[in-house]
Amino acid sequence: MRDFFAALQFLTILPVSPVRPRGANGVKIGPDIEGKAFGRSLAWFPFVGLMIGLTISLPVLLSDILPQAVIAALIVAASIVITGGIHLDGFADTCDGLYGSSSRERALEIMRDSRIGTMATVGVAMLLILKFSILASMPREIIVKSLILMAAFARWSQVLACVVSKYARGEGKAKHFIEYASKRELLVSSLFILTLFIFLLGVKGIALFALSALPAFVMINYIKIRIGGMTGDTIGAVSEASEAAVLLFCLGLGRFGL
């Protein structure tokens, strides 16, 4: 279960014992965990996403007493709080880096800068407005299913980004995930996420998964072309974009009787 708790720690703000890799010389840094455990924890990412989806669905219980726009705002806020905004921060840095420079080196430098730029501000604002607008417009009977699939799929997209990419920097927080990611974690997580889609939506779940996977693949490959691989920021950006894509496709399918 250590791999599960490692995934839970990195994806949420829940109080889990810190997990850190060994240092380069083999000296333990924090609890005893090998770098490979970071890769193994990826198999649990969609399951943790499922838990996140269920948690941020709780405001739906208030749908009888609050307008849907308020429910939508509470859901968006809850999704930021439970993750500590880590993926949103990565999305912001990625917007600044990819649109702030045509140079790979300069883009990586901008993404590491703690200051927020114009493109980050615009990107985050547009992303949050999009999520809020979709949730405020979505038929109430499919909101919970959509949130579960959104959160689980977004964490699966992180697994995909780690497995099919190399690390774009020399050192960084995401290095151990990417270096030790293997096809096994992608296979396990893919089987879980596809089963979840089919369980909740039946045959339509396959179509929704395929539609949602396309923009994730496109974004990952675009980032790899721009900076030569993935970083923690770009993995977070892929996750946030995947959430928006799943919600958008759920809304579209919902109009046809999802």
N, C-alpha and C positions, 0 to 999 in steps of 0.2 A: 504493500500500500504506500510505500515511500514515494513511488513514482506519481501516484495520484495526488498525494499531499504536495509534492513539488509543483505539479500543474496548478493545484488550487492556490498555492502561494503566489505564483507568478501571474495568474489571471484575475485574482480578486484581492480585496483588502481584508479578507477574513484572517483572523489571528492564528496563523499556522507557524510552527517553529521555522526559523530561517533555514534555508537550504542553500549552501554555496559549494562551488567546486573546490577540489584541491588546487593548491598553487602549482606553478610550473615545476618546482623542485620536489613535489610530492607532499609538502607540508599541508596539513589539514587547515582549512579556513572555515571555521564554524563546524557544524555537525558533519560526521563522516559520510560523504557522498562523492562518488566518482563522477567525472564529467559526463560519462556515458549515461548516467541517470537522467541528465537533462534531455538527452535524445529520447530515452525511453518514456519520459513523462509526456511526450507529444501524443502518444497513443490515447492519453486521457483527456486531451484538450477538448474534443467535441462533447464528451460527457460532462466536463465542467461547464461548457457552454450551455448544455441542457439545464444544469442547475441554475445558471445565471438567468436563462430565459424564464424559468419558473418563478424566480425571485422577482424579476422586474415586471412580471405579469400581475403581481399583487394589487396594484392600483385599479385593475379592472374590477375588483370586488366592490369598488365604490361607484361603479357605473350607473347605479340606480339613483344616486344622490348628487352626482357631479356631471357637468357637461363633458362630452367626449374630448373637447379641446383641452380641458383641464387634465383629464386622464392621460392624454397624449403627452402633455408637458411633464407630468409626474413620472411617466415611463421613461422618457428621455433623461430626466434628471437621475432616476434610479440607475439607469444603465451606466451613467458616468460615475456615480458614487460607488457602486459595487466594484468597479474596476480601478478606481482611483484615477480615472481619466487617462490612464497610461497609453491606451491605443489612440485616443483623441490627440494626445500630445504628439505621438508619432506621426499622425496624419498631418498635424500642423507643421511639424518640422519638415516632413516630406514635401508639402506644398511649397514651402520656402525654398528648399534645396533644389527641387526639380524645375521650378519655374523662376528661380532667382539666378541661375547660371547655366550655361551650356557646357561648362567644363566639369568633368567627373570629380576632380580634386576639389574644386571650389564648391560643388554641390554637397559633397560630404562634409566640408568645413562648415557650410551654412547650417546643415542639419544638426551639427554638434553644438552650434551656438544656442545658448539658453534664451536669447532674446527672440521675440516673435515679430515677424515681418508682415507686410501688407498682404502677401498671398496667403500666409497662414491664417490671418484674421478673416479674410474673405472666404477661404476654403472651409474653415470650421463653421463659420456662420451659415454658409450655404448648405453644408452637410446637416447641421442641426435643424435648419428650417425644413429641409427635405424630409428628414425622419419625422419631425413633428407633423408636417402637412399630410404625410401618408397615413400616420396613425390616427390623425383627426378625421380622415376621410374613409378609413377602413370599416367595413361592416363589423359590428361588435362581436358577432359570433365567431369570427376567425382571428381576432386579435391575439388571443392566447397561443393558438397554434402557430401563428406567424412569428410571434416573439420567441418561442421555443426554437423554431427552425432557424430564425435569424441568428440567434446567439450561438447555437451549435454549429451552424454552417460557417460562421465567421471564424470560429476557433479551428475548424477543419481547414479553412483557407490559410491559416497560419502554419499548419502542419505542411500543407502543400508548398508554401513559399520556402519553408526550411529545407524540405527534402530535395526540391528541384533546383536549388540555388547554392552558390558558395557565398561565404561571408565577404562583404565588400571592403571591410576594414582589416587592420592588423589585429586590433583588440577591441572588445566591446561586450556589452551585456548579453547580446544574442549569439555570440560566437559559439558557445557550447551547444546551444540548441541546433544550430546549422551544421556544425562539424560532426556531431554525433547523431544527427537525424538519419534514419534509414528507411528503406522501402517497406520494412515491416511495420513501422509506425504509421506510414501512409496507408498501407493496406488495412490495418486494424481500424484506424479512424475512418477510412472510407466506407468500410462495411458497416460501421456503426451509424454514420451519418445517412447513408443510403437507406438503411433499415428504418431509421427514425422518420425519414421523409415518407417512405411507403406506409409505415404504421399510421402516421397522422393523416395522410392524404390519399392513400391508395395509389393507383396508377398515375394520378396527376402529380404525385410526389416525385416520380422519375423525371417528368417534364420540368418541374420546378427546379430540381437539382441540376439538370443539364443547363437550363437557362441561367441559373445563378453561377454555375462554374465558369461559364464563358467569360464574363467580365473579370473574374478573378485571374484566370489564365492570361488574359490580355494585359492586365495591369502588372502582373508579376513579370511577364516577358518584357514589357516596356521598361520597367525599373532595371531589370538585368542589362538591357541594352544601354541605358543611360549611365549607370554607375558600376556595372560589372558584377552585380550580385545584390544581396539583400543585407539590410541592417535591421536593428531593432525598431528603428523608426519606420522603415518601409513595411516591415511585417505588420506593425500596428496600422499603417495606412491601408494595407490590403484588407485587414480585418474590418476596419470602419467602412470602407467602400463596399465590402461584401454584405455587411449588415443592411446598408441602404439598398443594395441590389435585390436582396431577398425580400425586403419589405415592399419594394416597388413591384416585383413580380407577383408577390402574394396579393397585392391590391388589384393588379390586373386580372389575375386568375379569379379573384373573389368576385369581380364583376360578371364573371361567366358561371357563377354558382359553385365556387370552391367549397 
